[in-house]
Amino acid sequence: MPRTYNAVLSGDHVEWIDTPPDRSRPLAVRITVLHDGAGLSARERGQRMAEALEAIARRGGVSAIADPIEWQREIRRERALLGRDT
């Protein structure tokens, strides 16, 4: 089962924020950059956030999801998991 660990990437070195995973053996990882504010001002980031929220609202927001459990299953199926054929 995939687990999430918080870390900071500095150059090519990962600095763990939380307790790191067991590193007694090689471990396959996928790193997702959560924040790269380069080139965007606070105003531009705010504008993009507002646009994203407006798009969600136009689609009906969370209340537009008829069956939240089925929706969550569909979302999880779409994600390619490391080491699994999809």
Backbone as XML, in Angstrom:
<?xml version="1.0"?>
<chain id="A" units="angstrom">
  <residue number="1" name="MET">
    <atom name="N" x="0.851" y="-1.173" z="0.000"/>
    <atom name="CA" x="0.000" y="0.000" z="0.000"/>
    <atom name="C" x="0.900" y="1.240" z="0.000"/>
  </residue>
  <residue number="2" name="PRO">
    <atom name="N" x="0.637" y="2.213" z="-0.893"/>
    <atom name="CA" x="1.447" y="3.429" z="-0.928"/>
    <atom name="C" x="1.317" y="4.207" z="0.375"/>
  </residue>
  <residue number="3" name="ARG">
    <atom name="N" x="2.424" y="4.773" z="0.814"/>
    <atom name="CA" x="2.430" y="5.616" z="2.003"/>
    <atom name="C" x="3.003" y="6.962" z="1.620"/>
  </residue>
  <residue number="4" name="THR">
    <atom name="N" x="2.645" y="7.983" z="2.345"/>
    <atom name="CA" x="3.143" y="9.326" z="2.086"/>
    <atom name="C" x="4.050" y="9.753" z="3.230"/>
  </residue>
  <residue number="5" name="TYR">
    <atom name="N" x="5.217" y="10.274" z="2.882"/>
    <atom name="CA" x="6.173" y="10.793" z="3.855"/>
    <atom name="C" x="6.501" y="12.229" z="3.451"/>
  </residue>
  <residue number="6" name="ASN">
    <atom name="N" x="6.538" y="13.130" z="4.413"/>
    <atom name="CA" x="6.845" y="14.523" z="4.116"/>
    <atom name="C" x="8.353" y="14.732" z="4.108"/>
  </residue>
  <residue number="7" name="ALA">
    <atom name="N" x="8.815" y="15.437" z="3.080"/>
    <atom name="CA" x="10.236" y="15.715" z="2.940"/>
    <atom name="C" x="10.421" y="16.998" z="2.147"/>
  </residue>
  <residue number="8" name="VAL">
    <atom name="N" x="11.649" y="17.473" z="2.141"/>
    <atom name="CA" x="12.027" y="18.640" z="1.350"/>
    <atom name="C" x="13.139" y="18.205" z="0.417"/>
  </residue>
  <residue number="9" name="LEU">
    <atom name="N" x="13.027" y="18.567" z="-0.845"/>
    <atom name="CA" x="14.050" y="18.249" z="-1.834"/>
    <atom name="C" x="14.994" y="19.431" z="-1.953"/>
  </residue>
  <residue number="10" name="SER">
    <atom name="N" x="16.256" y="19.206" z="-1.656"/>
    <atom name="CA" x="17.286" y="20.247" z="-1.773"/>
    <atom name="C" x="18.323" y="19.743" z="-2.765"/>
  </residue>
  <residue number="11" name="GLY">
    <atom name="N" x="18.289" y="20.302" z="-3.973"/>
    <atom name="CA" x="19.180" y="19.789" z="-5.018"/>
    <atom name="C" x="18.782" y="18.369" z="-5.354"/>
  </residue>
  <residue number="12" name="ASP">
    <atom name="N" x="19.691" y="17.418" z="-5.123"/>
    <atom name="CA" x="19.369" y="16.009" z="-5.361"/>
    <atom name="C" x="19.289" y="15.225" z="-4.052"/>
  </residue>
  <residue number="13" name="HIS">
    <atom name="N" x="19.100" y="15.934" z="-2.945"/>
    <atom name="CA" x="19.058" y="15.316" z="-1.615"/>
    <atom name="C" x="17.677" y="15.504" z="-0.996"/>
  </residue>
  <residue number="14" name="VAL">
    <atom name="N" x="17.098" y="14.411" z="-0.464"/>
    <atom name="CA" x="15.798" y="14.478" z="0.211"/>
    <atom name="C" x="16.035" y="14.599" z="1.711"/>
  </residue>
  <residue number="15" name="GLU">
    <atom name="N" x="15.476" y="15.637" z="2.314"/>
    <atom name="CA" x="15.570" y="15.839" z="3.760"/>
    <atom name="C" x="14.211" y="15.509" z="4.363"/>
  </residue>
  <residue number="16" name="TRP">
    <atom name="N" x="14.138" y="14.461" z="5.169"/>
    <atom name="CA" x="12.877" y="14.009" z="5.735"/>
    <atom name="C" x="12.398" y="14.957" z="6.812"/>
  </residue>
  <residue number="17" name="ILE">
    <atom name="N" x="11.117" y="15.309" z="6.759"/>
    <atom name="CA" x="10.495" y="16.144" z="7.783"/>
    <atom name="C" x="9.921" y="15.244" z="8.870"/>
  </residue>
  <residue number="18" name="ASP">
    <atom name="N" x="9.195" y="14.229" z="8.459"/>
    <atom name="CA" x="8.606" y="13.260" z="9.382"/>
    <atom name="C" x="9.553" y="12.080" z="9.524"/>
  </residue>
  <residue number="19" name="THR">
    <atom name="N" x="9.130" y="11.081" z="10.266"/>
    <atom name="CA" x="9.907" y="9.850" z="10.372"/>
    <atom name="C" x="10.029" y="9.252" z="8.980"/>
  </residue>
  <residue number="20" name="PRO">
    <atom name="N" x="11.253" y="8.990" z="8.530"/>
    <atom name="CA" x="11.434" y="8.488" z="7.166"/>
    <atom name="C" x="11.012" y="7.025" z="7.043"/>
  </residue>
  <residue number="21" name="PRO">
    <atom name="N" x="10.819" y="6.559" z="5.804"/>
    <atom name="CA" x="10.506" y="5.146" z="5.592"/>
    <atom name="C" x="11.729" y="4.295" z="5.923"/>
  </residue>
  <residue number="22" name="ASP">
    <atom name="N" x="11.514" y="3.001" z="6.078"/>
    <atom name="CA" x="12.607" y="2.055" z="6.323"/>
    <atom name="C" x="13.557" y="2.097" z="5.133"/>
  </residue>
  <residue number="23" name="ARG">
    <atom name="N" x="14.815" y="2.443" z="5.395"/>
    <atom name="CA" x="15.778" y="2.552" z="4.307"/>
    <atom name="C" x="16.841" y="1.463" z="4.387"/>
  </residue>
  <residue number="24" name="SER">
    <atom name="N" x="16.506" y="0.325" z="4.976"/>
    <atom name="CA" x="17.468" y="-0.765" z="5.078"/>
    <atom name="C" x="17.638" y="-1.492" z="3.741"/>
  </residue>
  <residue number="25" name="ARG">
    <atom name="N" x="16.760" y="-1.210" z="2.802"/>
    <atom name="CA" x="16.855" y="-1.797" z="1.465"/>
    <atom name="C" x="16.423" y="-0.735" z="0.463"/>
  </residue>
  <residue number="26" name="PRO">
    <atom name="N" x="16.794" y="-0.901" z="-0.801"/>
    <atom name="CA" x="16.366" y="0.082" z="-1.807"/>
    <atom name="C" x="14.845" y="0.198" z="-1.836"/>
  </residue>
  <residue number="27" name="LEU">
    <atom name="N" x="14.379" y="1.399" z="-2.049"/>
    <atom name="CA" x="12.953" y="1.675" z="-2.008"/>
    <atom name="C" x="12.568" y="2.506" z="-3.225"/>
  </residue>
  <residue number="28" name="ALA">
    <atom name="N" x="11.639" y="2.002" z="-4.037"/>
    <atom name="CA" x="11.162" y="2.752" z="-5.198"/>
    <atom name="C" x="10.241" y="3.856" z="-4.705"/>
  </residue>
  <residue number="29" name="VAL">
    <atom name="N" x="10.449" y="5.072" z="-5.194"/>
    <atom name="CA" x="9.623" y="6.203" z="-4.788"/>
    <atom name="C" x="9.187" y="6.996" z="-6.007"/>
  </residue>
  <residue number="30" name="ARG">
    <atom name="N" x="8.139" y="7.767" z="-5.830"/>
    <atom name="CA" x="7.689" y="8.730" z="-6.841"/>
    <atom name="C" x="7.560" y="10.058" z="-6.105"/>
  </residue>
  <residue number="31" name="ILE">
    <atom name="N" x="8.257" y="11.067" z="-6.554"/>
    <atom name="CA" x="8.258" y="12.358" z="-5.877"/>
    <atom name="C" x="7.349" y="13.317" z="-6.634"/>
  </residue>
  <residue number="32" name="THR">
    <atom name="N" x="6.438" y="13.948" z="-5.903"/>
    <atom name="CA" x="5.524" y="14.935" z="-6.465"/>
    <atom name="C" x="5.882" y="16.290" z="-5.886"/>
  </residue>
  <residue number="33" name="VAL">
    <atom name="N" x="6.129" y="17.259" z="-6.732"/>
    <atom name="CA" x="6.421" y="18.606" z="-6.265"/>
    <atom name="C" x="5.097" y="19.258" z="-5.896"/>
  </residue>
  <residue number="34" name="LEU">
    <atom name="N" x="4.930" y="19.579" z="-4.618"/>
    <atom name="CA" x="3.681" y="20.151" z="-4.135"/>
    <atom name="C" x="3.650" y="21.662" z="-4.271"/>
  </residue>
  <residue number="35" name="HIS">
    <atom name="N" x="4.804" y="22.286" z="-4.212"/>
    <atom name="CA" x="4.820" y="23.745" z="-4.287"/>
    <atom name="C" x="6.075" y="24.197" z="-5.012"/>
  </residue>
  <residue number="36" name="ASP">
    <atom name="N" x="5.881" y="24.858" z="-6.086"/>
    <atom name="CA" x="6.976" y="25.480" z="-6.812"/>
    <atom name="C" x="6.493" y="26.864" z="-7.202"/>
  </residue>
  <residue number="37" name="GLY">
    <atom name="N" x="6.596" y="27.790" z="-6.276"/>
    <atom name="CA" x="6.058" y="29.121" z="-6.470"/>
    <atom name="C" x="6.895" y="29.998" z="-7.379"/>
  </residue>
  <residue number="38" name="ALA">
    <atom name="N" x="7.892" y="29.427" z="-8.024"/>
    <atom name="CA" x="8.764" y="30.230" z="-8.880"/>
    <atom name="C" x="7.957" y="30.928" z="-9.962"/>
  </residue>
  <residue number="39" name="GLY">
    <atom name="N" x="8.139" y="32.211" z="-10.061"/>
    <atom name="CA" x="7.519" y="32.966" z="-11.137"/>
    <atom name="C" x="6.107" y="33.442" z="-10.866"/>
  </residue>
  <residue number="40" name="LEU">
    <atom name="N" x="5.485" y="33.015" z="-9.783"/>
    <atom name="CA" x="4.119" y="33.458" z="-9.494"/>
    <atom name="C" x="4.104" y="34.320" z="-8.242"/>
  </residue>
  <residue number="41" name="SER">
    <atom name="N" x="3.455" y="35.456" z="-8.345"/>
    <atom name="CA" x="3.288" y="36.311" z="-7.171"/>
    <atom name="C" x="2.127" y="35.774" z="-6.335"/>
  </residue>
  <residue number="42" name="ALA">
    <atom name="N" x="2.020" y="36.264" z="-5.120"/>
    <atom name="CA" x="0.910" y="35.855" z="-4.256"/>
    <atom name="C" x="-0.420" y="36.195" z="-4.914"/>
  </residue>
  <residue number="43" name="ARG">
    <atom name="N" x="-0.461" y="37.319" z="-5.605"/>
    <atom name="CA" x="-1.696" y="37.724" z="-6.285"/>
    <atom name="C" x="-2.044" y="36.741" z="-7.402"/>
  </residue>
  <residue number="44" name="GLU">
    <atom name="N" x="-1.041" y="36.335" z="-8.201"/>
    <atom name="CA" x="-1.283" y="35.382" z="-9.295"/>
    <atom name="C" x="-1.722" y="34.018" z="-8.756"/>
  </residue>
  <residue number="45" name="ARG">
    <atom name="N" x="-1.075" y="33.559" z="-7.678"/>
    <atom name="CA" x="-1.475" y="32.280" z="-7.069"/>
    <atom name="C" x="-2.910" y="32.372" z="-6.559"/>
  </residue>
  <residue number="46" name="GLY">
    <atom name="N" x="-3.262" y="33.506" z="-5.942"/>
    <atom name="CA" x="-4.622" y="33.708" z="-5.452"/>
    <atom name="C" x="-5.634" y="33.698" z="-6.581"/>
  </residue>
  <residue number="47" name="GLN">
    <atom name="N" x="-5.276" y="34.341" z="-7.700"/>
    <atom name="CA" x="-6.164" y="34.369" z="-8.865"/>
    <atom name="C" x="-6.382" y="32.960" z="-9.403"/>
  </residue>
  <residue number="48" name="ARG">
    <atom name="N" x="-5.322" y="32.183" z="-9.511"/>
    <atom name="CA" x="-5.454" y="30.801" z="-10.003"/>
    <atom name="C" x="-6.309" y="29.961" z="-9.061"/>
  </residue>
  <residue number="49" name="MET">
    <atom name="N" x="-6.131" y="30.163" z="-7.756"/>
    <atom name="CA" x="-6.932" y="29.425" z="-6.784"/>
    <atom name="C" x="-8.408" y="29.794" z="-6.926"/>
  </residue>
  <residue number="50" name="ALA">
    <atom name="N" x="-8.686" y="31.084" z="-7.081"/>
    <atom name="CA" x="-10.064" y="31.534" z="-7.246"/>
    <atom name="C" x="-10.685" y="30.934" z="-8.504"/>
  </residue>
  <residue number="51" name="GLU">
    <atom name="N" x="-9.928" y="30.892" z="-9.597"/>
    <atom name="CA" x="-10.426" y="30.303" z="-10.842"/>
    <atom name="C" x="-10.725" y="28.815" z="-10.666"/>
  </residue>
  <residue number="52" name="ALA">
    <atom name="N" x="-9.855" y="28.104" z="-9.956"/>
    <atom name="CA" x="-10.082" y="26.674" z="-9.724"/>
    <atom name="C" x="-11.336" y="26.457" z="-8.883"/>
  </residue>
  <residue number="53" name="LEU">
    <atom name="N" x="-11.520" y="27.255" z="-7.850"/>
    <atom name="CA" x="-12.710" y="27.122" z="-6.996"/>
    <atom name="C" x="-13.979" y="27.464" z="-7.762"/>
  </residue>
  <residue number="54" name="GLU">
    <atom name="N" x="-13.918" y="28.466" z="-8.629"/>
    <atom name="CA" x="-15.079" y="28.804" z="-9.451"/>
    <atom name="C" x="-15.438" y="27.663" z="-10.396"/>
  </residue>
  <residue number="55" name="ALA">
    <atom name="N" x="-14.428" y="27.004" z="-10.964"/>
    <atom name="CA" x="-14.684" y="25.869" z="-11.855"/>
    <atom name="C" x="-15.351" y="24.727" z="-11.091"/>
  </residue>
  <residue number="56" name="ILE">
    <atom name="N" x="-14.907" y="24.481" z="-9.865"/>
    <atom name="CA" x="-15.525" y="23.432" z="-9.034"/>
    <atom name="C" x="-16.975" y="23.807" z="-8.740"/>
  </residue>
  <residue number="57" name="ALA">
    <atom name="N" x="-17.215" y="25.069" z="-8.401"/>
    <atom name="CA" x="-18.570" y="25.528" z="-8.087"/>
    <atom name="C" x="-19.494" y="25.401" z="-9.302"/>
  </residue>
  <residue number="58" name="ARG">
    <atom name="N" x="-18.986" y="25.708" z="-10.513"/>
    <atom name="CA" x="-19.810" y="25.596" z="-11.732"/>
    <atom name="C" x="-20.253" y="24.151" z="-11.964"/>
  </residue>
  <residue number="59" name="ARG">
    <atom name="N" x="-19.436" y="23.201" z="-11.545"/>
    <atom name="CA" x="-19.797" y="21.787" z="-11.724"/>
    <atom name="C" x="-20.673" y="21.277" z="-10.591"/>
  </residue>
  <residue number="60" name="GLY">
    <atom name="N" x="-21.011" y="22.133" z="-9.648"/>
    <atom name="CA" x="-21.898" y="21.723" z="-8.561"/>
    <atom name="C" x="-21.175" y="21.374" z="-7.281"/>
  </residue>
  <residue number="61" name="GLY">
    <atom name="N" x="-19.851" y="21.483" z="-7.264"/>
    <atom name="CA" x="-19.084" y="21.192" z="-6.056"/>
    <atom name="C" x="-19.280" y="19.764" z="-5.587"/>
  </residue>
  <residue number="62" name="VAL">
    <atom name="N" x="-19.036" y="19.551" z="-4.331"/>
    <atom name="CA" x="-19.138" y="18.214" z="-3.740"/>
    <atom name="C" x="-20.563" y="17.682" z="-3.793"/>
  </residue>
  <residue number="63" name="SER">
    <atom name="N" x="-21.539" y="18.561" z="-3.688"/>
    <atom name="CA" x="-22.934" y="18.110" z="-3.696"/>
    <atom name="C" x="-23.338" y="17.498" z="-5.038"/>
  </residue>
  <residue number="64" name="ALA">
    <atom name="N" x="-22.549" y="17.732" z="-6.102"/>
    <atom name="CA" x="-22.847" y="17.161" z="-7.416"/>
    <atom name="C" x="-22.453" y="15.687" z="-7.500"/>
  </residue>
  <residue number="65" name="ILE">
    <atom name="N" x="-21.753" y="15.178" z="-6.492"/>
    <atom name="CA" x="-21.343" y="13.778" z="-6.494"/>
    <atom name="C" x="-22.488" y="12.956" z="-5.908"/>
  </residue>
  <residue number="66" name="ALA">
    <atom name="N" x="-23.135" y="12.165" z="-6.760"/>
    <atom name="CA" x="-24.310" y="11.406" z="-6.320"/>
    <atom name="C" x="-23.948" y="10.339" z="-5.295"/>
  </residue>
  <residue number="67" name="ASP">
    <atom name="N" x="-22.877" y="9.584" z="-5.533"/>
    <atom name="CA" x="-22.458" y="8.508" z="-4.639"/>
    <atom name="C" x="-20.986" y="8.707" z="-4.304"/>
  </residue>
  <residue number="68" name="PRO">
    <atom name="N" x="-20.680" y="9.368" z="-3.174"/>
    <atom name="CA" x="-19.297" y="9.679" z="-2.836"/>
    <atom name="C" x="-18.390" y="8.457" z="-2.733"/>
  </residue>
  <residue number="69" name="ILE">
    <atom name="N" x="-18.921" y="7.335" z="-2.263"/>
    <atom name="CA" x="-18.106" y="6.125" z="-2.126"/>
    <atom name="C" x="-17.709" y="5.601" z="-3.501"/>
  </residue>
  <residue number="70" name="GLU">
    <atom name="N" x="-18.638" y="5.556" z="-4.426"/>
    <atom name="CA" x="-18.328" y="5.103" z="-5.783"/>
    <atom name="C" x="-17.379" y="6.079" z="-6.475"/>
  </residue>
  <residue number="71" name="TRP">
    <atom name="N" x="-17.589" y="7.381" z="-6.258"/>
    <atom name="CA" x="-16.696" y="8.384" z="-6.834"/>
    <atom name="C" x="-15.269" y="8.164" z="-6.356"/>
  </residue>
  <residue number="72" name="GLN">
    <atom name="N" x="-15.107" y="7.895" z="-5.066"/>
    <atom name="CA" x="-13.766" y="7.671" z="-4.511"/>
    <atom name="C" x="-13.142" y="6.414" z="-5.114"/>
  </residue>
  <residue number="73" name="ARG">
    <atom name="N" x="-13.920" y="5.364" z="-5.290"/>
    <atom name="CA" x="-13.397" y="4.142" z="-5.923"/>
    <atom name="C" x="-12.920" y="4.424" z="-7.344"/>
  </residue>
  <residue number="74" name="GLU">
    <atom name="N" x="-13.693" y="5.199" z="-8.094"/>
    <atom name="CA" x="-13.311" y="5.546" z="-9.464"/>
    <atom name="C" x="-12.022" y="6.348" z="-9.493"/>
  </residue>
  <residue number="75" name="ILE">
    <atom name="N" x="-11.896" y="7.299" z="-8.583"/>
    <atom name="CA" x="-10.686" y="8.128" z="-8.515"/>
    <atom name="C" x="-9.480" y="7.248" z="-8.216"/>
  </residue>
  <residue number="76" name="ARG">
    <atom name="N" x="-9.607" y="6.338" z="-7.291"/>
    <atom name="CA" x="-8.489" y="5.471" z="-6.933"/>
    <atom name="C" x="-8.120" y="4.532" z="-8.073"/>
  </residue>
  <residue number="77" name="ARG">
    <atom name="N" x="-9.095" y="4.087" z="-8.862"/>
    <atom name="CA" x="-8.818" y="3.198" z="-9.992"/>
    <atom name="C" x="-8.006" y="3.902" z="-11.066"/>
  </residue>
  <residue number="78" name="GLU">
    <atom name="N" x="-8.211" y="5.196" z="-11.218"/>
    <atom name="CA" x="-7.542" y="5.944" z="-12.279"/>
    <atom name="C" x="-6.052" y="6.117" z="-12.022"/>
  </residue>
  <residue number="79" name="ARG">
    <atom name="N" x="-5.633" y="6.045" z="-10.773"/>
    <atom name="CA" x="-4.249" y="6.296" z="-10.420"/>
    <atom name="C" x="-3.389" y="5.077" z="-10.699"/>
  </residue>
  <residue number="80" name="ALA">
    <atom name="N" x="-2.302" y="5.265" z="-11.425"/>
    <atom name="CA" x="-1.368" y="4.176" z="-11.679"/>
    <atom name="C" x="-0.513" y="3.988" z="-10.422"/>
  </residue>
  <residue number="81" name="LEU">
    <atom name="N" x="-0.500" y="2.774" z="-9.913"/>
    <atom name="CA" x="0.270" y="2.480" z="-8.715"/>
    <atom name="C" x="1.567" y="1.787" z="-9.074"/>
  </residue>
  <residue number="82" name="LEU">
    <atom name="N" x="2.637" y="2.172" z="-8.441"/>
    <atom name="CA" x="3.955" y="1.620" z="-8.685"/>
    <atom name="C" x="3.951" y="0.099" z="-8.527"/>
  </residue>
  <residue number="83" name="GLY">
    <atom name="N" x="4.435" y="-0.610" z="-9.522"/>
    <atom name="CA" x="4.539" y="-2.059" z="-9.431"/>
    <atom name="C" x="3.263" y="-2.800" z="-9.775"/>
  </residue>
  <residue number="84" name="ARG">
    <atom name="N" x="2.221" y="-2.083" z="-10.184"/>
    <atom name="CA" x="0.956" y="-2.733" z="-10.539"/>
    <atom name="C" x="0.622" y="-2.437" z="-11.977"/>
  </residue>
  <residue number="85" name="ASP">
    <atom name="N" x="0.130" y="-3.441" z="-12.668"/>
    <atom name="CA" x="-0.349" y="-3.240" z="-14.037"/>
    <atom name="C" x="-1.770" y="-2.717" z="-13.953"/>
  </residue>
  <residue number="86" name="THR">
    <atom name="N" x="-2.078" y="-1.670" z="-14.716"/>
    <atom name="CA" x="-3.440" y="-1.124" z="-14.699"/>
    <atom name="C" x="-4.122" y="-1.333" z="-16.012"/>
  </residue>
</chain>
